[in-house]
Amino acid sequence: MKTIKVMLALVLFSLVSYSVLNAQNKGGGTLNKINLYADFGGHMAGQASLNMEIQIHSGEKLSWYGRGGVGAAGVIMATGGPGGLGAVTMLSGKGNRHFEINGGVFVGNDYEQNELFLLPLLDFGYRYQKPEGGFIFRVKAGILGVGIGLGYAF
């Protein structure tokens, strides 16, 4: 469990450090947006997590976020337990409706074996999120199954 805490601290420190450095490079005092949401999914694997995304780039057609989270995941009938995740999120569009791609890894501690395990994350989905912030609704499908997420952007 100590290893997981150290890894989560490193992921969150990396995301915050990159965000601060990126904000210093932008002109005009533009603030990075932060998204917080709960994510649930299942099929080949089950997962539930609390996530924080920090915007690292906002362009004309694409926005990029660094993502960190804590939760539990596992491949059904194989391995599973609590852990953390690190990922990158790409959103298309500037309105309320976005196509979303997530890629990263979940690092967990297996309940039965007391060993670390890695699950790759690759999801494609739809996200409703207003540019000015507020309610977030996500639906996704990926290599581990399908899922839904609810949260808030500010």
KOLBA-323245 format. One record per residue (C-alpha): residue in one letter; residue number from 1; y negated, x, z. Coordinates in Angstrom, 2 decimals. Layout:
BEGIN
+-------+------+---------+---------+---------+
| zavex | dolo |       y |       x |       z |
+-------+------+---------+---------+---------+
|     a |  NUM |       Y |       X |       Z |
...
+-------+------+---------+---------+---------+
***
This chain:
BEGIN
+-------+------+---------+---------+---------+
| zavex | dolo |       y |       x |       z |
+-------+------+---------+---------+---------+
|     m |    1 |    0.00 |    0.00 |    0.00 |
|     k |    2 |   -2.31 |    2.96 |    0.71 |
|     t |    3 |   -1.82 |    4.18 |   -2.89 |
|     i |    4 |   -2.87 |    0.79 |   -4.27 |
|     k |    5 |   -6.02 |    0.74 |   -2.13 |
|     v |    6 |   -6.97 |    4.23 |   -3.33 |
|     m |    7 |   -6.37 |    3.24 |   -6.99 |
|     l |    8 |   -8.43 |    0.05 |   -6.62 |
|     a |    9 |  -11.27 |    1.99 |   -5.02 |
|     l |   10 |  -11.21 |    4.49 |   -7.90 |
|     v |   11 |  -11.25 |    1.72 |  -10.55 |
|     l |   12 |  -14.15 |   -0.11 |   -8.89 |
|     f |   13 |  -16.07 |    3.15 |   -8.33 |
|     s |   14 |  -15.59 |    4.06 |  -12.01 |
|     l |   15 |  -16.80 |    0.66 |  -13.22 |
|     v |   16 |  -19.88 |    0.71 |  -10.99 |
|     s |   17 |  -20.71 |    4.34 |  -11.87 |
|     y |   18 |  -20.44 |    3.69 |  -15.59 |
|     s |   19 |  -22.56 |    0.55 |  -15.24 |
|     v |   20 |  -25.32 |    2.43 |  -13.39 |
|     l |   21 |  -25.33 |    5.26 |  -15.95 |
|     n |   22 |  -25.34 |    2.79 |  -18.85 |
|     a |   23 |  -28.23 |    0.80 |  -17.32 |
|     q |   24 |  -30.30 |    3.99 |  -17.09 |
|     n |   25 |  -29.83 |    4.61 |  -20.82 |
|     k |   26 |  -31.01 |    1.16 |  -21.90 |
|     g |   27 |  -34.66 |    0.56 |  -22.64 |
|     g |   28 |  -36.65 |   -2.43 |  -21.47 |
|     g |   29 |  -35.00 |   -2.81 |  -18.05 |
|     t |   30 |  -32.11 |   -4.96 |  -19.31 |
|     l |   31 |  -29.71 |   -5.73 |  -16.47 |
|     n |   32 |  -25.97 |   -5.75 |  -16.97 |
|     k |   33 |  -24.26 |   -9.10 |  -16.47 |
|     i |   34 |  -21.51 |   -9.46 |  -13.90 |
|     n |   35 |  -18.63 |  -11.94 |  -14.22 |
|     l |   36 |  -16.36 |  -12.98 |  -11.35 |
|     y |   37 |  -13.30 |  -15.13 |  -11.99 |
|     a |   38 |   -9.81 |  -16.05 |  -10.85 |
|     d |   39 |   -7.07 |  -15.69 |  -13.46 |
|     f |   40 |   -3.58 |  -17.27 |  -13.45 |
|     g |   41 |   -0.76 |  -16.99 |  -15.96 |
|     g |   42 |    2.94 |  -16.96 |  -16.57 |
|     h |   43 |    5.91 |  -17.00 |  -18.93 |
|     m |   44 |    7.68 |  -13.64 |  -19.35 |
|     a |   45 |    5.71 |  -12.51 |  -16.31 |
|     g |   46 |    3.68 |  -14.20 |  -13.62 |
|     q |   47 |    0.25 |  -13.13 |  -12.43 |
|     a |   48 |   -2.68 |  -14.23 |  -10.32 |
|     s |   49 |   -5.79 |  -12.10 |   -9.85 |
|     l |   50 |   -9.41 |  -12.03 |   -8.78 |
|     n |   51 |  -11.50 |  -10.11 |  -11.32 |
|     m |   52 |  -14.92 |   -8.55 |  -11.70 |
|     e |   53 |  -16.33 |   -7.62 |  -15.11 |
|     i |   54 |  -19.42 |   -5.50 |  -15.63 |
|     q |   55 |  -21.09 |   -5.52 |  -19.03 |
|     i |   56 |  -21.08 |   -2.04 |  -20.55 |
|     h |   57 |  -22.48 |   -2.90 |  -23.99 |
|     s |   58 |  -24.12 |   -5.90 |  -25.61 |
|     g |   59 |  -24.57 |   -5.88 |  -29.39 |
|     e |   60 |  -25.48 |   -8.39 |  -32.07 |
|     k |   61 |  -21.93 |   -9.72 |  -32.47 |
|     l |   62 |  -19.82 |   -8.05 |  -29.75 |
|     s |   63 |  -20.14 |   -7.55 |  -26.00 |
|     w |   64 |  -17.93 |   -5.16 |  -24.03 |
|     y |   65 |  -17.04 |   -5.36 |  -20.34 |
|     g |   66 |  -15.20 |   -3.09 |  -17.92 |
|     r |   67 |  -12.84 |   -5.14 |  -15.77 |
|     g |   68 |  -11.27 |   -4.49 |  -12.37 |
|     g |   69 |   -9.20 |   -6.84 |  -10.30 |
|     v |   70 |   -6.76 |   -7.35 |   -7.44 |
|     g |   71 |   -3.83 |   -9.72 |   -7.27 |
|     a |   72 |   -0.09 |  -10.00 |   -7.74 |
|     a |   73 |    2.02 |   -9.78 |  -10.89 |
|     g |   74 |    5.53 |   -9.14 |  -12.03 |
|     v |   75 |    8.09 |   -9.59 |  -14.74 |
|     i |   76 |   10.25 |  -12.60 |  -13.88 |
|     m |   77 |   13.68 |  -11.60 |  -12.53 |
|     a |   78 |   12.77 |   -7.88 |  -12.65 |
|     t |   79 |    9.88 |   -6.40 |  -10.67 |
|     g |   80 |    6.74 |   -7.69 |   -8.99 |
|     g |   81 |    4.26 |   -7.43 |   -6.17 |
|     p |   82 |    0.63 |   -6.91 |   -5.20 |
|     g |   83 |   -1.66 |   -4.49 |   -7.00 |
|     g |   84 |   -4.75 |   -3.94 |   -9.06 |
|     l |   85 |   -5.78 |   -3.87 |  -12.68 |
|     g |   86 |   -8.17 |   -2.02 |  -14.92 |
|     a |   87 |   -9.05 |   -3.30 |  -18.37 |
|     v |   88 |  -11.63 |   -3.56 |  -21.12 |
|     t |   89 |  -12.79 |   -6.95 |  -22.43 |
|     m |   90 |  -14.37 |   -7.64 |  -25.82 |
|     l |   91 |  -16.26 |  -10.90 |  -26.41 |
|     s |   92 |  -17.49 |  -12.02 |  -29.81 |
|     g |   93 |  -20.56 |  -14.15 |  -30.41 |
|     k |   94 |  -23.76 |  -14.85 |  -28.54 |
|     g |   95 |  -23.56 |  -18.60 |  -27.82 |
|     n |   96 |  -21.39 |  -20.50 |  -25.33 |
|     r |   97 |  -18.05 |  -20.10 |  -27.13 |
|     h |   98 |  -16.40 |  -16.70 |  -27.50 |
|     f |   99 |  -13.24 |  -15.14 |  -28.87 |
|     e |  100 |  -11.94 |  -12.70 |  -26.27 |
|     i |  101 |   -9.58 |   -9.70 |  -26.31 |
|     n |  102 |   -8.46 |   -7.93 |  -23.10 |
|     g |  103 |   -6.52 |   -4.69 |  -22.93 |
|     g |  104 |   -5.53 |   -2.67 |  -19.88 |
|     v |  105 |   -2.90 |   -2.13 |  -17.23 |
|     f |  106 |   -1.79 |   -3.74 |  -13.97 |
|     v |  107 |   -0.51 |   -1.29 |  -11.34 |
|     g |  108 |    1.58 |   -2.94 |   -8.65 |
|     n |  109 |    3.88 |   -2.18 |   -5.75 |
|     d |  110 |    7.33 |   -3.75 |   -6.19 |
|     y |  111 |    8.26 |   -6.01 |   -3.24 |
|     e |  112 |   11.94 |   -5.05 |   -3.16 |
|     q |  113 |   12.00 |   -1.43 |   -4.34 |
|     n |  114 |    8.72 |   -0.36 |   -2.70 |
|     e |  115 |    7.91 |    1.55 |   -5.91 |
|     l |  116 |    4.89 |    1.45 |   -8.19 |
|     f |  117 |    5.23 |   -0.36 |  -11.52 |
|     l |  118 |    2.94 |   -0.72 |  -14.54 |
|     l |  119 |    2.48 |   -3.83 |  -16.69 |
|     p |  120 |    0.50 |   -3.54 |  -19.92 |
|     l |  121 |   -2.19 |   -6.17 |  -20.47 |
|     l |  122 |   -3.03 |   -7.42 |  -23.95 |
|     d |  123 |   -4.46 |  -10.92 |  -24.16 |
|     f |  124 |   -6.26 |  -12.94 |  -26.85 |
|     g |  125 |   -8.18 |  -16.03 |  -25.90 |
|     y |  126 |  -11.11 |  -18.39 |  -25.81 |
|     r |  127 |  -13.95 |  -18.14 |  -23.30 |
|     y |  128 |  -16.70 |  -20.63 |  -22.56 |
|     q |  129 |  -19.58 |  -18.68 |  -21.04 |
|     k |  130 |  -23.31 |  -19.32 |  -21.48 |
|     p |  131 |  -25.44 |  -16.25 |  -22.29 |
|     e |  132 |  -27.70 |  -16.93 |  -19.30 |
|     g |  133 |  -24.75 |  -17.12 |  -16.89 |
|     g |  134 |  -23.06 |  -19.88 |  -14.93 |
|     f |  135 |  -19.59 |  -21.41 |  -15.22 |
|     i |  136 |  -16.80 |  -19.48 |  -17.00 |
|     f |  137 |  -13.67 |  -21.11 |  -18.44 |
|     r |  138 |  -10.97 |  -18.94 |  -20.05 |
|     v |  139 |   -7.70 |  -19.71 |  -21.85 |
|     k |  140 |   -5.50 |  -16.82 |  -22.98 |
|     a |  141 |   -2.20 |  -15.88 |  -24.58 |
|     g |  142 |   -0.75 |  -12.39 |  -24.53 |
|     i |  143 |    2.28 |  -10.18 |  -24.38 |
|     l |  144 |    3.18 |  -11.42 |  -20.88 |
|     g |  145 |    2.51 |  -15.13 |  -21.42 |
|     v |  146 |   -0.26 |  -17.72 |  -21.29 |
|     g |  147 |   -2.95 |  -18.30 |  -18.68 |
|     i |  148 |   -6.21 |  -19.82 |  -17.55 |
|     g |  149 |   -9.23 |  -18.50 |  -15.68 |
|     l |  150 |  -12.21 |  -20.02 |  -13.88 |
|     g |  151 |  -15.27 |  -18.26 |  -12.56 |
|     y |  152 |  -19.00 |  -17.60 |  -12.60 |
|     a |  153 |  -21.27 |  -15.27 |  -14.59 |
|     f |  154 |  -24.58 |  -13.91 |  -13.30 |
+-------+------+---------+---------+---------+
***
